[in-house]
């Protein structure tokens, strides 16, 4: 038996990740809208600045949690058990969102989901790689199928959760998202024998002699984290999400700066390795700035859709959350076309270099906001914006994503010094986390009561995307030379 000509185990991982993304994106489509909705309507009645800061902290933390999640699987429990534990934590976290109660209960649910995603998501991808020990084009094709599962779940989740939230209330929307992840976890557990032992045990070079010490490290780390979170959730330590997001962004910037300084001056790199680190630094900056703009989709653009967009088609008002399904739909439609485009250009020796693709990604992200400038101008004039301007923004943003995201991880593994590959993968996740934090902070600068300022706000994102993208294009040739033949 096979799955599109691939190992049958790929279907297990395909549906595990599809249901996980259904849950994650279904809830994500509702998060900001719920936080700003009035208490009378079932929301928390937070201001936009606070709500978008929480959104930025949440999305950034899910990426950061992948680092300890990978370590736990590699050193302690194996990828299979990490996936199951992650699914159980996500189930618990989403259940806490459904239960009516004080805000502390809801935020405890978000934190539990973060821990679950950190365990599940990176280790599912690891298992996909282990299905193809030979590597090569067949592994790439397997990951392409797997990537389609991710976007299929991300497409369906907001449709169902958004509809139920709009028709029956927020808790029903959260419940729809909560139901999906236990389904995915159960089917993973029942069909795990297809994996033929892949990820069944941790990967250790010490024969298990350091296992007890690693468990102690995990226990101490969890105790410290849970104590801090408990003090925050109970109000013993007051928390201002906007200020916390700013401080967290500076912490991430400092961590990245310190690590790159270490690589340049203290890691004993060869000259060719040091030159490649320059390229990695430029990729880090480009990645963070790209996601800072792209992730407006779940925050400022989501709020814009709810408040200012005419979503009525044929007498039916489209739930605002449904528009969160548009980007993954475009990924499903256009990813194969972009793949064929790169192959066709490569045959003619015209395939753009990585710096060029990153530059194009930023320019496309910036240009996508030109449609929002026009949409906001319509709103500023006293009218509702047609929905197609938002859809066009998402389409151009997806074009940018397809220039940056698929090549990023692969290029990092090729450019990083061999003894620092794992660490550089962590730095790549750090760039994504920083971008998502910045996205929440940028979204917090939008004031729903000052619609006249919105066109300029969106234009500001356009300018920074285009300017940084053009700078990358101008530096593409020298950066390509620094890559030392890596493509």
Residue pairs with C-beta under 8 A, 6 or more apart in sequence:
1 8
2 8
3 9
3 10
3 11
3 14
3 145
4 10
4 145
6 131
6 138
6 141
6 142
6 145
7 131
7 142
7 194
8 194
9 127
9 131
9 191
9 194
9 195
9 196
9 198
10 128
10 131
10 142
10 145
10 146
11 191
11 194
12 187
12 188
12 191
12 192
12 194
12 195
13 124
13 127
13 128
13 131
13 146
13 149
13 188
14 145
14 146
14 149
15 149
15 184
15 187
15 188
16 83
16 87
16 120
16 124
16 184
16 185
16 187
16 188
17 121
17 124
17 146
17 149
17 150
17 153
17 184
18 149
18 150
18 152
18 153
18 184
19 153
19 180
19 181
19 183
19 184
19 185
19 187
20 87
20 90
20 117
20 120
20 121
20 124
20 153
20 180
20 181
20 184
21 149
21 150
21 151
21 152
21 153
21 154
21 157
22 153
22 154
22 156
22 157
22 160
22 177
22 180
22 181
22 184
23 90
23 94
23 153
23 157
23 177
23 178
23 180
23 181
23 184
24 62
24 90
24 113
24 117
24 153
24 154
24 157
24 177
25 153
25 154
25 157
25 158
25 324
25 328
26 157
26 158
26 160
26 161
26 162
26 173
26 176
26 177
26 180
27 94
27 97
27 113
27 157
27 161
27 174
27 177
28 59
28 158
28 298
28 324
29 157
29 158
29 161
29 162
29 298
29 302
29 321
29 324
29 325
30 161
30 162
30 165
30 170
30 173
30 174
30 177
30 321
31 54
31 55
31 58
31 298
32 51
32 52
32 55
32 298
32 299
32 302
32 303
33 43
33 165
33 302
33 303
33 306
33 320
33 321
34 42
34 43
34 44
34 165
34 170
35 43
35 44
35 46
35 50
35 51
35 54
35 55
36 43
36 44
36 45
36 46
36 47
36 48
36 51
36 303
37 43
37 44
37 45
37 170
38 45
39 45
42 169
42 170
42 171
43 170
44 51
44 103
44 106
46 54
48 303
48 443
48 444
48 446
48 447
48 448
49 242
49 444
49 445
50 240
50 241
50 242
50 444
52 299
52 300
52 303
52 440
52 441
52 443
52 444
53 241
53 242
53 244
53 245
53 440
53 441
53 444
54 241
54 440
55 298
55 299
55 440
55 443
56 245
56 295
56 299
56 436
56 437
56 438
56 439
56 440
56 441
56 443
57 241
57 244
57 245
57 248
57 437
57 440
58 110
58 114
59 295
59 298
59 436
59 439
59 440
60 248
60 252
60 432
60 433
60 434
60 436
60 437
60 440
61 114
61 433
62 113
62 114
62 117
62 118
62 121
63 429
63 432
63 433
63 436
64 118
64 429
64 430
64 433
65 114
65 115
65 117
65 118
65 119
66 117
66 118
66 121
66 122
66 429
67 118
67 426
67 429
68 118
68 221
69 82
69 86
69 117
69 118
69 119
69 120
69 121
69 122
69 123
70 122
70 123
70 126
72 82
72 119
72 218
73 79
73 81
73 82
73 119
73 122
73 123
73 126
73 199
73 202
74 202
74 203
75 202
75 203
75 204
75 211
75 214
76 202
76 211
76 214
76 215
76 218
77 85
77 202
78 199
78 200
78 201
78 202
79 123
79 124
79 126
79 127
79 130
79 198
79 199
80 127
80 192
80 195
80 198
80 199
80 200
82 119
82 120
82 123
82 199
83 119
83 120
83 123
83 124
83 127
83 185
83 188
83 199
84 185
84 188
84 189
85 116
85 119
86 115
86 116
86 117
86 118
86 119
86 120
86 121
86 123
87 116
87 120
87 181
87 182
87 184
87 185
87 188
88 116
88 185
89 112
89 113
89 115
89 116
89 119
90 112
90 113
90 116
90 117
90 120
90 181
90 185
91 116
91 178
91 181
91 182
91 185
92 109
92 112
92 116
93 109
93 110
93 111
93 112
93 113
93 114
93 115
93 116
94 109
94 113
94 174
94 177
94 178
94 181
95 109
95 178
96 105
96 106
96 108
96 109
96 112
97 106
97 109
97 110
97 171
97 174
97 177
97 178
98 171
98 174
98 175
98 178
99 105
100 171
104 233
104 234
104 235
107 233
108 229
108 233
111 229
116 181
123 199
125 146
126 199
127 195
127 198
127 199
128 142
128 143
128 146
129 139
129 143
130 195
130 198
130 199
131 139
131 142
131 195
131 198
132 138
132 139
132 142
144 335
144 339
147 335
147 406
148 332
148 335
150 328
151 328
151 329
151 331
151 332
151 335
152 328
152 332
153 180
154 325
154 327
154 328
155 325
155 328
155 329
155 332
156 325
157 177
157 180
157 325
158 321
158 322
158 323
158 324
158 325
159 321
159 322
159 325
160 176
161 173
161 174
161 176
161 177
161 321
162 173
162 319
162 320
162 321
162 322
162 324
162 325
163 319
163 321
163 322
164 172
164 173
164 175
164 176
165 172
165 173
165 174
165 319
165 321
166 173
166 319
166 320
166 321
173 321
204 210
204 211
228 237
231 237
232 239
242 441
242 444
245 437
245 440
245 441
246 441
248 437
249 434
249 437
249 438
249 441
252 430
252 433
252 434
252 437
253 434
255 430
256 284
256 427
256 430
256 431
256 434
259 423
259 427
260 277
260 280
260 281
260 284
263 269
263 274
263 277
263 417
263 420
264 274
264 277
267 417
267 420
269 277
269 417
272 484
273 417
275 482
275 483
275 484
276 415
276 416
276 417
276 482
276 483
276 484
276 486
277 415
277 417
278 479
278 482
279 354
279 355
279 415
279 479
279 482
279 483
280 412
280 415
280 416
280 424
280 427
282 355
282 358
282 472
282 475
282 479
283 354
283 358
283 408
283 411
283 412
283 431
284 427
284 428
284 430
284 431
285 431
285 468
286 358
286 359
286 361
286 362
286 404
286 468
286 472
287 358
287 404
287 408
287 428
287 431
287 432
287 435
288 431
288 432
288 434
288 435
288 438
289 362
289 435
289 438
289 464
289 465
289 468
290 358
290 361
290 362
290 365
290 400
290 404
290 435
290 465
291 431
291 432
291 435
291 436
291 438
291 439
292 434
292 435
292 436
292 438
292 439
292 442
293 362
293 365
293 366
293 369
293 397
293 439
293 442
293 461
293 464
293 465
294 365
294 397
294 400
294 401
294 435
294 439
295 435
295 436
295 439
295 440
296 439
296 442
296 443
296 461
297 324
297 327
297 394
297 397
298 324
299 439
299 440
299 443
300 442
300 443
300 446
301 323
301 372
301 390
301 393
301 394
302 320
302 321
302 323
302 324
303 443
303 446
303 448
304 372
304 375
304 376
304 385
304 390
304 446
304 454
305 311
305 320
305 323
305 387
305 390
306 320
307 448
308 375
308 376
308 379
308 384
308 385
308 451
309 320
309 375
309 384
309 385
309 386
309 387
309 390
310 384
310 385
310 386
310 387
311 317
311 318
311 319
311 320
311 323
311 387
312 318
313 387
318 387
323 387
323 390
323 391
323 394
326 390
326 391
326 394
326 395
327 394
327 397
327 398
327 401
330 394
330 395
330 398
331 398
331 401
331 402
334 398
334 399
334 402
335 402
335 406
338 399
338 402
338 403
338 406
342 351
345 351
345 352
351 487
352 360
353 476
353 479
353 480
353 483
353 487
354 407
354 411
354 480
354 483
354 487
355 472
355 473
355 475
355 476
355 479
355 480
356 472
356 473
356 476
357 403
357 404
357 407
358 403
358 404
358 469
358 472
359 469
359 470
359 471
359 472
359 473
359 476
360 400
360 403
360 469
360 473
361 400
361 401
361 403
361 404
361 469
362 400
362 465
362 466
362 468
362 469
362 472
363 400
363 465
363 466
363 469
363 470
363 473
364 396
364 397
364 399
364 400
364 403
364 469
365 396
365 397
365 400
365 465
365 469
366 461
366 462
366 463
366 464
366 465
366 466
366 467
366 469
367 396
367 462
367 465
367 466
368 392
368 393
368 394
368 395
368 396
368 397
368 400
369 393
369 458
369 459
369 461
369 462
369 465
370 462
371 389
371 390
371 392
371 393
371 396
372 389
372 390
372 393
372 458
373 455
373 458
373 459
373 462
374 389
375 385
375 386
375 389
375 390
375 393
376 385
376 451
376 454
376 455
376 457
376 458
377 455
378 384
378 385
378 386
378 389
379 385
379 451
379 454
380 451
380 452
380 454
380 455
408 428
409 425
409 428
411 486
412 421
412 424
412 425
412 427
412 428
413 421
413 424
413 425
414 486
415 424
415 483
415 486
416 423
416 424
416 425
442 461
445 457
446 454
446 457
447 453
472 479
